[in-house]
Amino acid sequence: MSSNSMAGSVVSLWHYPVKSMMGEEIRSTAITEGGLLGDRAYALIDTETGKVVSAKNPQKWPNMFHCSSCYLERPQGSNTLPPVRIMLPDGTVADSNQADINTILSEALGRSVRLESRVPKTPNLEEYWPDIQELDNRNIVTDEKMPEGTFFDLAIIHLLTTSTIDELRRLYPQGRFEVRRFRPNIVVNSLPDQPAFAENQWVGKTLAIGDNVLLKVTEPCPRCVMTTLAQGDLPDDKGILRTALQKNNGHVGIYASVVQSGTIKCGDEIKLIEN
């Protein structure tokens, strides 16, 4: 037997056309077995090491969060992704279909890179662990494997509830806890009586979104140095990550896999299926 209960509704949707760049907020999206259509469909490759460029190593890539990406037209299918437009740190704009795009990006980032939509055979990235007491690794860089065939860090869909953001703000009021720091795909507008970190209890359960999308919640989302980095008007702040480590084992949000594809939009109800 299974029963359904309300978990909230979709308040915002985000995809990130180029991995580790700022993404764009969208009103609706197709959900495929590979996640949100067009999410992390492109990435930069460090031509010296062959590794995927990631803001997880801000010592090597300090300008990734000063770049943003958006599609020139709405993605219609994973096999025919449209070109992306990239805004560089100095405010200039380049398109992925330009012949000299790799030269432009390399000059902007200070290292030789190439823009790719084809995933390396064994994708991996470098992750810097900041010097925060609660971390096992401190002030070192590690090599991290990525899921085969993707430009994702650990999983293909990331959800975050508004009640969790509200609780983090309460716990560390001097910090700027905003959705964009955590780079979710689906922001869940929590019910009024929903507790903080409610999504921790959803692990192993199924979420039904809109008319036909089903997601299996696989694990809590462990946070990293990216949450502490400056972006736009948000300042650099190690207290963001430190608060998550002290109050919720370093987790903010959840990861999910796709059980049933479909389309979702802002305002869709989200139901928790109790198995």
C-alpha positions in Angstrom: 0.0 0.0 0.0 1.1 3.6 -0.6 -0.4 6.9 0.4 0.2 10.4 -0.8 0.7 13.6 1.3 1.4 17.1 0.2 5.0 18.2 0.3 4.6 21.6 -1.2 4.7 23.1 -4.7 7.2 24.2 -7.3 8.2 27.9 -6.6 11.1 28.1 -9.0 13.1 26.1 -11.5 16.7 26.5 -12.5 19.0 25.0 -15.1 22.7 25.6 -15.6 23.6 25.2 -19.3 27.4 25.3 -18.7 28.6 23.5 -15.6 29.8 25.8 -12.8 28.6 29.0 -14.5 25.6 30.9 -13.3 22.5 29.5 -14.8 19.0 30.8 -15.6 15.6 30.7 -13.9 12.9 29.1 -16.1 9.2 28.7 -15.7 8.8 25.1 -17.0 11.0 22.3 -18.2 11.0 18.8 -19.5 12.3 16.2 -17.1 14.1 13.3 -18.9 16.0 10.3 -17.5 19.0 12.6 -17.6 17.4 15.3 -15.5 16.2 18.7 -16.5 16.5 19.0 -20.3 19.6 21.1 -21.0 21.0 21.1 -17.4 24.8 20.9 -17.3 24.7 20.0 -21.0 28.0 21.8 -21.6 31.2 22.1 -19.6 34.7 23.5 -19.9 37.6 21.0 -20.1 41.0 22.0 -18.8 43.2 21.2 -21.8 46.3 20.7 -19.7 44.8 18.0 -17.4 41.7 16.8 -19.2 39.6 17.4 -16.1 36.2 19.1 -16.1 36.5 22.7 -15.0 34.6 23.3 -11.7 34.1 26.1 -9.3 34.8 23.5 -6.6 38.4 24.5 -7.0 38.2 28.3 -6.8 42.0 28.6 -6.4 42.4 27.5 -10.0 39.1 28.8 -11.4 38.3 32.0 -9.5 36.2 33.5 -12.2 33.7 30.7 -12.9 31.0 32.4 -10.8 31.6 35.6 -12.7 30.4 33.9 -15.9 26.8 33.1 -16.7 25.2 31.0 -19.5 21.8 30.8 -21.2 20.4 29.1 -24.2 19.9 31.0 -27.4 16.6 29.1 -27.8 14.6 26.7 -25.7 16.1 23.1 -25.7 13.8 20.7 -27.5 15.7 17.4 -27.2 18.9 16.1 -25.7 20.3 15.2 -29.2 19.8 18.7 -30.6 20.9 21.1 -27.9 20.9 24.7 -29.0 24.0 26.9 -28.7 24.6 28.8 -25.4 25.4 32.5 -24.9 28.0 33.1 -22.2 28.6 36.4 -20.4 32.2 36.8 -19.4 33.6 38.4 -16.2 34.2 41.7 -18.0 30.6 41.9 -19.3 31.3 40.9 -22.8 29.2 38.2 -24.5 30.2 35.2 -26.6 28.2 32.4 -28.3 29.2 28.7 -28.3 28.9 28.5 -32.1 31.7 31.1 -32.6 34.8 29.6 -34.2 37.0 31.3 -31.6 35.0 30.5 -28.5 37.7 28.4 -26.9 40.3 31.2 -27.4 37.8 33.7 -25.9 37.1 31.5 -22.9 40.7 30.7 -22.3 41.7 34.3 -22.3 38.9 35.2 -19.9 39.8 32.4 -17.4 43.5 32.6 -17.7 44.0 29.0 -18.6 43.6 26.9 -21.7 40.1 25.5 -21.9 37.7 24.1 -24.4 33.9 24.1 -24.4 32.4 20.6 -24.7 29.0 18.9 -24.9 30.6 15.5 -25.1 31.5 14.0 -21.7 35.0 12.5 -21.3 35.1 8.7 -20.9 36.0 9.0 -17.2 34.9 12.5 -16.1 36.5 13.9 -13.0 37.1 17.3 -11.3 39.2 18.9 -8.6 37.7 20.0 -5.3 39.2 22.4 -2.8 38.2 21.8 0.9 38.3 25.1 2.8 39.9 25.4 6.2 36.8 24.9 8.3 37.1 23.0 11.6 34.1 20.7 11.0 35.5 19.3 7.7 37.5 16.1 7.6 39.6 17.5 4.7 41.0 21.0 5.3 42.9 23.3 2.9 43.6 20.6 0.4 42.5 19.8 -3.2 41.2 16.3 -4.0 40.3 14.6 -7.3 36.7 13.6 -7.4 35.0 11.2 -9.9 31.8 12.3 -11.6 28.9 10.0 -12.6 29.7 8.3 -15.9 28.4 10.0 -19.0 27.4 13.3 -17.3 28.7 16.7 -16.2 27.0 16.3 -12.8 28.9 16.2 -9.5 26.9 13.4 -7.8 23.3 13.2 -9.0 21.1 14.6 -11.8 18.4 16.6 -9.9 18.7 18.7 -6.8 15.7 19.9 -4.8 15.7 22.5 -2.0 12.8 23.6 0.3 12.1 27.2 1.3 11.7 26.0 5.0 15.3 24.9 5.0 16.5 28.2 3.6 14.4 30.0 6.2 15.9 27.9 9.0 19.5 28.6 7.9 18.7 32.3 7.9 17.4 32.0 11.5 20.5 30.0 12.6 23.0 32.4 11.0 21.2 35.8 10.5 24.3 37.6 9.4 24.7 35.2 6.4 23.1 35.8 3.0 21.2 32.5 2.5 19.7 32.7 -0.9 18.7 30.0 -3.4 21.4 30.9 -5.9 24.1 30.0 -3.4 22.9 26.4 -3.5 22.3 26.0 -7.2 19.1 23.8 -7.0 17.0 22.7 -10.0 13.7 22.6 -8.1 12.8 24.9 -5.2 10.0 23.6 -3.2 7.6 26.1 -1.6 7.2 24.5 1.8 3.9 24.0 3.6 3.3 26.3 6.6 3.7 23.6 9.2 6.7 21.9 7.5 9.8 21.6 9.7 13.2 22.8 8.8 15.3 20.3 6.8 12.1 18.3 6.1 13.6 17.0 2.9 16.0 14.9 5.0 13.0 12.6 5.8 12.2 12.2 2.1 15.3 10.1 1.3 14.3 6.8 -0.2 10.8 8.0 -1.0 9.1 9.2 -4.2 8.0 12.6 -5.2 5.2 13.2 -7.7 5.3 16.5 -9.4 2.6 17.9 -11.6 0.7 15.4 -13.8 3.2 12.7 -14.5 6.8 13.3 -13.2 8.0 10.9 -10.5 11.4 11.4 -8.8 13.1 9.0 -6.4 14.9 10.9 -3.6 18.3 9.2 -3.3 20.4 11.1 -0.7 20.9 14.4 1.1 23.0 16.9 -0.8 26.4 17.5 0.8 27.6 21.0 0.5 31.0 22.3 -0.5 33.1 25.4 -0.9 30.9 26.7 -3.8 28.2 27.8 -1.3 30.7 30.1 0.4 31.9 31.9 -2.8 31.0 35.4 -3.8 28.6 35.7 -6.7 26.9 38.9 -7.9 26.1 40.9 -4.7 26.6 37.9 -2.4 29.8 38.1 -0.4 32.3 35.4 0.2 31.3 33.8 3.5 32.6 30.6 5.1 29.9 30.9 7.7 27.4 29.6 5.1 29.0 26.2 4.9 30.0 26.2 8.6 26.3 26.6 9.6 25.3 23.7 7.4 28.0 21.5 8.9 27.1 22.4 12.5 23.3 22.2 12.1 22.6 19.5 9.4 25.8 17.5 8.9 26.8 19.7 6.0 23.6 18.8 4.0 21.3 21.4 2.3 18.7 19.9 0.1 18.4 16.5 -1.5 19.3 14.6 -4.7 16.9 12.6 -6.8 16.8 10.3 -9.8 14.0 10.2 -12.4 11.5 7.4 -12.2 9.0 8.8 -14.8 9.7 11.6 -17.3 7.4 14.5 -18.2 7.0 18.2 -17.9 6.9 20.4 -14.8 6.2 24.0 -14.3 6.1 26.6 -11.5 3.0 26.2 -9.3 2.8 22.4 -9.8 1.9 20.5 -6.6 4.5 18.2 -5.1 3.2 15.1 -3.3 5.2 12.7 -1.2 4.4 9.0 -1.9 4.7 6.9 1.2 5.7 3.4 0.2 
